[in-house]
Structure formats: structure tokens, C-alpha cells
Amino acid sequence: MTNPKRPSPGVTVWFTGLPCSGKTTVADRVADQLKLQGYPIERLDGDIVRKSLTKDLGFSKEDRDENLKRVTDLAGQLTDQGRIVLATFVSPYRERREKSRAAIHSFLEVYARCPIQVCIQRDVKGMYKQALAGKLQGFTGVDDPYEEPEHPDLILDTDKETIEESTAKVISLLKNKGYLK
């Protein structure tokens, strides 16, 4: 429920990066802080969306594109309603991210940059281990590419920054762009 004392223009903050780079952790922390201040927040996360909205899709390039196309449509609608959408998706292909940027009228790309060795160490689900052993095919960063953003609105170096520092950078970006009062 929105707080009428804190109207805000809608925006989608699209977090991208390798699996286990810190996208979800930072976005969740940003969401918690903004909710406390009364901002209308929506969280769209890859793991959750794939259990519902896109459960019929696999991980081929075509399916990944369709997954993000559906998410883009939803994020755009929520943004148009004045919501702050925090979207956390690996979204490995630059062209698809640019299509999302073009489709959503207020869009900020946040790149959670992190060396793959650190992502592997953070992997509590063991997906990198499976991919490196050849038991999981098409895993981004191992045998499927991740195309780094060329001009993200913000870069988080999540291997060097604390969660609090990364969170503060995202909130500062939102303030500087006029999305927060």
C-alpha cells in the first residue's frame, strides 16, 4: 500500500550480473530501506518469477529472452503505476537488456560486478560446482556467456564493497535521479 505523503515517480532498477554476484542481496536491502520510508516497492526476482510467470520456459537463449520480455512487460506496467521496481535477473545478453531499457520509460541499470571466483565461493546452491563438473549445461559464466553492460547507470563492485555500501550507492542513485524525495 502506498503512502500518500510520499508520492514518487515510478522507476525500474534492473540489477544484472553473474549468478551469486550480489544482485538479490543488495536489492532486498534497498527494498527494506525504502519500504520503511513509505515508498511503493515491488521486487521481481529471477528465482521467484521462474516459479510462476515463466515456469514454462527453460534456459535456451530464446527462452531467456522470452523470460525477460515477460518480466519487462510486468516491470513496465508497475513502473507506469508509480511503483519502484527492483528487478534482479542475471539477464546475460546486452541486447535484451537494451530492449528492456527501451520498453520501460524510467529504467536504471545497476551492474553487480563480481569476479567469477568470488561468485563460485558464494554459491550456496552448488550450481557453479555442477556446471563446472559438466552436470549443468548452459550456466551463465561457465559455458554460457555473460555480456557486461557497456554503460550501466551504476556499478556495484560487490566483492570490494559491503552490502551497506552497495545499498547506499543505489539509494543515492535514486535520489540523484529524482525518484526519491
TILUMZA-596746 format. One record per residue (C-alpha): residue number from 0; residue in one letter; chain; z, x, y. Coordinates in pm, 1 decimal. Layout:
! residues N
@pos->NUM code->A unit->A pz->Z px->X py->Y
...
This chain:
! residues 181
@pos->0 code->M unit->A pz->0.0 px->0.0 py->0.0
@pos->1 code->T unit->A pz->-93.7 px->138.7 py->338.0
@pos->2 code->N unit->A pz->147.0 px->189.7 py->622.0
@pos->3 code->P unit->A pz->5.8 px->18.8 py->935.6
@pos->4 code->K unit->A pz->194.2 px->268.4 py->1151.2
@pos->5 code->R unit->A pz->-18.4 px->547.5 py->1008.1
@pos->6 code->P unit->A pz->-380.9 px->439.1 py->1007.7
@pos->7 code->S unit->A pz->-615.3 px->717.1 py->905.7
@pos->8 code->P unit->A pz->-987.3 px->751.6 py->863.8
@pos->9 code->G unit->A pz->-1093.2 px->786.4 py->504.6
@pos->10 code->V unit->A pz->-1199.2 px->1115.8 py->353.1
@pos->11 code->T unit->A pz->-1269.2 px->1259.4 py->12.1
@pos->12 code->V unit->A pz->-1122.9 px->1601.2 py->-53.8
@pos->13 code->W unit->A pz->-1319.5 px->1733.9 py->-350.4
@pos->14 code->F unit->A pz->-1134.5 px->2010.9 py->-536.3
@pos->15 code->T unit->A pz->-1363.3 px->2223.8 py->-751.5
@pos->16 code->G unit->A pz->-1305.4 px->2533.7 py->-961.7
@pos->17 code->L unit->A pz->-1281.2 px->2664.2 py->-1314.2
@pos->18 code->P unit->A pz->-1061.7 px->2481.8 py->-1564.8
@pos->19 code->C unit->A pz->-696.4 px->2580.6 py->-1505.1
@pos->20 code->S unit->A pz->-770.1 px->2719.6 py->-1157.1
@pos->21 code->G unit->A pz->-501.8 px->2500.7 py->-995.5
@pos->22 code->K unit->A pz->-704.1 px->2205.6 py->-864.5
@pos->23 code->T unit->A pz->-483.0 px->1932.4 py->-1006.9
@pos->24 code->T unit->A pz->-155.8 px->2108.9 py->-932.6
@pos->25 code->V unit->A pz->-238.7 px->2153.5 py->-563.6
@pos->26 code->A unit->A pz->-393.4 px->1807.1 py->-522.1
@pos->27 code->D unit->A pz->-88.5 px->1643.9 py->-679.5
@pos->28 code->R unit->A pz->139.5 px->1830.1 py->-438.7
@pos->29 code->V unit->A pz->-79.2 px->1730.4 py->-140.8
@pos->30 code->A unit->A pz->-72.4 px->1368.5 py->-261.1
@pos->31 code->D unit->A pz->306.9 px->1371.4 py->-288.4
@pos->32 code->Q unit->A pz->349.2 px->1505.5 py->64.8
@pos->33 code->L unit->A pz->100.1 px->1264.8 py->221.2
@pos->34 code->K unit->A pz->243.9 px->962.4 py->38.9
@pos->35 code->L unit->A pz->586.7 px->1046.7 py->181.7
@pos->36 code->Q unit->A pz->429.1 px->1032.3 py->527.1
@pos->37 code->G unit->A pz->276.0 px->690.8 py->457.1
@pos->38 code->Y unit->A pz->-88.3 px->788.1 py->414.2
@pos->39 code->P unit->A pz->-307.9 px->582.3 py->178.7
@pos->40 code->I unit->A pz->-378.9 px->823.2 py->-106.8
@pos->41 code->E unit->A pz->-596.5 px->787.8 py->-416.1
@pos->42 code->R unit->A pz->-611.0 px->1050.6 py->-691.6
@pos->43 code->L unit->A pz->-919.8 px->1089.1 py->-904.9
@pos->44 code->D unit->A pz->-879.4 px->1347.6 py->-1180.1
@pos->45 code->G unit->A pz->-1128.3 px->1459.3 py->-1442.7
@pos->46 code->D unit->A pz->-896.8 px->1416.4 py->-1741.5
@pos->47 code->I unit->A pz->-794.0 px->1064.6 py->-1637.0
@pos->48 code->V unit->A pz->-1142.3 px->944.9 py->-1536.8
@pos->49 code->R unit->A pz->-1284.5 px->1059.3 py->-1870.4
@pos->50 code->K unit->A pz->-1037.6 px->828.6 py->-2049.4
@pos->51 code->S unit->A pz->-1165.3 px->521.2 py->-1866.0
@pos->52 code->L unit->A pz->-1454.2 px->517.2 py->-1617.6
@pos->53 code->T unit->A pz->-1663.4 px->774.2 py->-1802.7
@pos->54 code->K unit->A pz->-1527.5 px->765.2 py->-2157.7
@pos->55 code->D unit->A pz->-1881.0 px->704.5 py->-2286.4
@pos->56 code->L unit->A pz->-2001.1 px->1044.3 py->-2163.5
@pos->57 code->G unit->A pz->-1997.2 px->1387.8 py->-2324.1
@pos->58 code->F unit->A pz->-2026.5 px->1731.9 py->-2167.4
@pos->59 code->S unit->A pz->-2401.0 px->1797.1 py->-2158.0
@pos->60 code->K unit->A pz->-2539.2 px->1880.6 py->-1813.7
@pos->61 code->E unit->A pz->-2683.2 px->1528.0 py->-1791.5
@pos->62 code->D unit->A pz->-2352.7 px->1366.9 py->-1889.4
@pos->63 code->R unit->A pz->-2158.0 px->1587.4 py->-1647.6
@pos->64 code->D unit->A pz->-2395.2 px->1484.0 py->-1369.2
@pos->65 code->E unit->A pz->-2355.2 px->1115.9 py->-1459.2
@pos->66 code->N unit->A pz->-1977.2 px->1156.7 py->-1473.4
@pos->67 code->L unit->A pz->-1971.5 px->1297.4 py->-1120.9
@pos->68 code->K unit->A pz->-2224.0 px->1042.2 py->-994.8
@pos->69 code->R unit->A pz->-1989.9 px->760.4 py->-1102.6
@pos->70 code->V unit->A pz->-1689.8 px->937.4 py->-951.1
@pos->71 code->T unit->A pz->-1883.7 px->993.6 py->-629.1
@pos->72 code->D unit->A pz->-1963.3 px->622.4 py->-606.2
@pos->73 code->L unit->A pz->-1596.0 px->531.7 py->-652.3
@pos->74 code->A unit->A pz->-1471.6 px->801.2 py->-411.8
@pos->75 code->G unit->A pz->-1723.3 px->686.3 py->-151.0
@pos->76 code->Q unit->A pz->-1604.4 px->326.2 py->-174.6
@pos->77 code->L unit->A pz->-1239.3 px->430.0 py->-143.8
@pos->78 code->T unit->A pz->-1321.4 px->658.7 py->149.5
@pos->79 code->D unit->A pz->-1503.4 px->373.9 py->323.7
@pos->80 code->Q unit->A pz->-1184.7 px->166.6 py->286.3
@pos->81 code->G unit->A pz->-986.9 px->428.8 py->479.2
@pos->82 code->R unit->A pz->-825.5 px->598.5 py->179.9
@pos->83 code->I unit->A pz->-765.3 px->972.3 py->147.2
@pos->84 code->V unit->A pz->-920.3 px->1050.7 py->-189.7
@pos->85 code->L unit->A pz->-809.7 px->1368.5 py->-364.0
@pos->86 code->A unit->A pz->-1069.6 px->1430.7 py->-634.7
@pos->87 code->T unit->A pz->-1011.3 px->1708.7 py->-888.1
@pos->88 code->F unit->A pz->-1312.4 px->1790.7 py->-1102.4
@pos->89 code->V unit->A pz->-1447.0 px->2118.1 py->-1237.2
@pos->90 code->S unit->A pz->-1787.3 px->1994.9 py->-1111.0
@pos->91 code->P unit->A pz->-1959.3 px->2315.8 py->-1219.0
@pos->92 code->Y unit->A pz->-2302.5 px->2257.2 py->-1068.8
@pos->93 code->R unit->A pz->-2361.8 px->2322.7 py->-699.3
@pos->94 code->E unit->A pz->-2648.2 px->2071.6 py->-673.4
@pos->95 code->R unit->A pz->-2429.3 px->1784.0 py->-799.6
@pos->96 code->R unit->A pz->-2150.7 px->1873.3 py->-555.2
@pos->97 code->E unit->A pz->-2402.3 px->1874.5 py->-270.9
@pos->98 code->K unit->A pz->-2524.4 px->1529.8 py->-379.3
@pos->99 code->S unit->A pz->-2163.2 px->1408.9 py->-369.7
@pos->100 code->R unit->A pz->-2120.9 px->1556.3 py->-20.2
@pos->101 code->A unit->A pz->-2436.1 px->1379.3 py->97.2
@pos->102 code->A unit->A pz->-2331.4 px->1045.1 py->-55.8
@pos->103 code->I unit->A pz->-1978.1 px->1033.4 py->90.1
@pos->104 code->H unit->A pz->-1966.5 px->1005.2 py->468.5
@pos->105 code->S unit->A pz->-1641.4 px->1205.3 py->501.9
@pos->106 code->F unit->A pz->-1627.8 px->1483.9 py->246.8
@pos->107 code->L unit->A pz->-1439.9 px->1813.3 py->233.6
@pos->108 code->E unit->A pz->-1497.8 px->2064.8 py->-44.7
@pos->109 code->V unit->A pz->-1198.3 px->2275.0 py->-148.9
@pos->110 code->Y unit->A pz->-1268.3 px->2562.2 py->-384.7
@pos->111 code->A unit->A pz->-975.5 px->2662.5 py->-606.2
@pos->112 code->R unit->A pz->-1086.6 px->3020.0 py->-665.3
@pos->113 code->C unit->A pz->-917.2 px->3197.8 py->-950.9
@pos->114 code->P unit->A pz->-1024.7 px->3478.4 py->-1186.7
@pos->115 code->I unit->A pz->-1106.2 px->3353.9 py->-1533.9
@pos->116 code->Q unit->A pz->-843.7 px->3588.4 py->-1684.7
@pos->117 code->V unit->A pz->-572.7 px->3404.5 py->-1489.1
@pos->118 code->C unit->A pz->-718.5 px->3065.2 py->-1586.3
@pos->119 code->I unit->A pz->-703.0 px->3172.4 py->-1951.5
@pos->120 code->Q unit->A pz->-334.6 px->3269.6 py->-1911.6
@pos->121 code->R unit->A pz->-257.6 px->2929.4 py->-1751.9
@pos->122 code->D unit->A pz->-433.9 px->2727.7 py->-2023.8
@pos->123 code->V unit->A pz->-157.2 px->2526.2 py->-2189.2
@pos->124 code->K unit->A pz->-407.8 px->2312.4 py->-2383.5
@pos->125 code->G unit->A pz->-566.3 px->2614.5 py->-2555.2
@pos->126 code->M unit->A pz->-919.5 px->2515.5 py->-2454.2
@pos->127 code->Y unit->A pz->-1024.1 px->2865.3 py->-2345.4
@pos->128 code->K unit->A pz->-893.2 px->3004.0 py->-2675.1
@pos->129 code->Q unit->A pz->-1104.4 px->2750.9 py->-2865.9
@pos->130 code->A unit->A pz->-1411.2 px->2822.2 py->-2651.8
@pos->131 code->L unit->A pz->-1375.0 px->3199.3 py->-2684.0
@pos->132 code->A unit->A pz->-1343.3 px->3157.6 py->-3063.0
@pos->133 code->G unit->A pz->-1665.6 px->2953.4 py->-3069.6
@pos->134 code->K unit->A pz->-1485.5 px->2633.3 py->-3171.2
@pos->135 code->L unit->A pz->-1556.4 px->2453.6 py->-2842.6
@pos->136 code->Q unit->A pz->-1913.4 px->2458.7 py->-2712.8
@pos->137 code->G unit->A pz->-2029.3 px->2413.9 py->-2353.0
@pos->138 code->F unit->A pz->-1697.7 px->2511.7 py->-2194.1
@pos->139 code->T unit->A pz->-1730.4 px->2593.9 py->-1825.2
@pos->140 code->G unit->A pz->-1670.8 px->2960.0 py->-1752.2
@pos->141 code->V unit->A pz->-1715.2 px->3068.6 py->-2114.1
@pos->142 code->D unit->A pz->-2054.3 px->2952.2 py->-2243.2
@pos->143 code->D unit->A pz->-2149.8 px->2712.6 py->-1964.3
@pos->144 code->P unit->A pz->-2189.1 px->2826.3 py->-1602.6
@pos->145 code->Y unit->A pz->-1972.0 px->2756.3 py->-1301.3
@pos->146 code->E unit->A pz->-2167.9 px->2781.8 py->-976.6
@pos->147 code->E unit->A pz->-1931.0 px->2882.0 py->-696.8
@pos->148 code->P unit->A pz->-1960.7 px->2684.7 py->-373.4
@pos->149 code->E unit->A pz->-2166.3 px->2859.4 py->-108.6
@pos->150 code->H unit->A pz->-1997.8 px->2700.5 py->193.6
@pos->151 code->P unit->A pz->-1675.9 px->2523.8 py->96.5
@pos->152 code->D unit->A pz->-1461.7 px->2378.1 py->372.7
@pos->153 code->L unit->A pz->-1163.5 px->2567.4 py->232.2
@pos->154 code->I unit->A pz->-1099.0 px->2836.2 py->-28.8
@pos->155 code->L unit->A pz->-767.4 px->2849.1 py->-209.9
@pos->156 code->D unit->A pz->-700.4 px->3179.7 py->-385.1
@pos->157 code->T unit->A pz->-467.0 px->3023.3 py->-636.2
@pos->158 code->D unit->A pz->-394.0 px->3348.8 py->-815.8
@pos->159 code->K unit->A pz->-256.8 px->3500.6 py->-493.0
@pos->160 code->E unit->A pz->-109.3 px->3200.3 py->-310.1
@pos->161 code->T unit->A pz->193.4 px->2995.6 py->-405.7
@pos->162 code->I unit->A pz->142.5 px->2626.8 py->-470.1
@pos->163 code->E unit->A pz->320.4 px->2561.8 py->-140.3
@pos->164 code->E unit->A pz->83.7 px->2794.3 py->49.9
@pos->165 code->S unit->A pz->-226.2 px->2631.7 py->-102.0
@pos->166 code->T unit->A pz->-85.4 px->2284.8 py->-31.1
@pos->167 code->A unit->A pz->-14.3 px->2378.3 py->332.0
@pos->168 code->K unit->A pz->-372.7 px->2504.4 py->371.5
@pos->169 code->V unit->A pz->-515.4 px->2171.1 py->250.5
@pos->170 code->I unit->A pz->-287.0 px->1970.5 py->479.3
@pos->171 code->S unit->A pz->-378.4 px->2197.7 py->770.2
@pos->172 code->L unit->A pz->-749.2 px->2140.2 py->697.0
@pos->173 code->L unit->A pz->-694.5 px->1763.0 py->701.3
@pos->174 code->K unit->A pz->-507.1 px->1787.3 py->1033.3
@pos->175 code->N unit->A pz->-766.7 px->2016.1 py->1191.0
@pos->176 code->K unit->A pz->-1048.5 px->1780.8 py->1087.9
@pos->177 code->G unit->A pz->-863.6 px->1480.8 py->1236.9
@pos->178 code->Y unit->A pz->-777.5 px->1298.4 py->915.7
@pos->179 code->L unit->A pz->-401.9 px->1324.2 py->968.7
@pos->180 code->K unit->A pz->-207.7 px->1234.3 py->1280.5
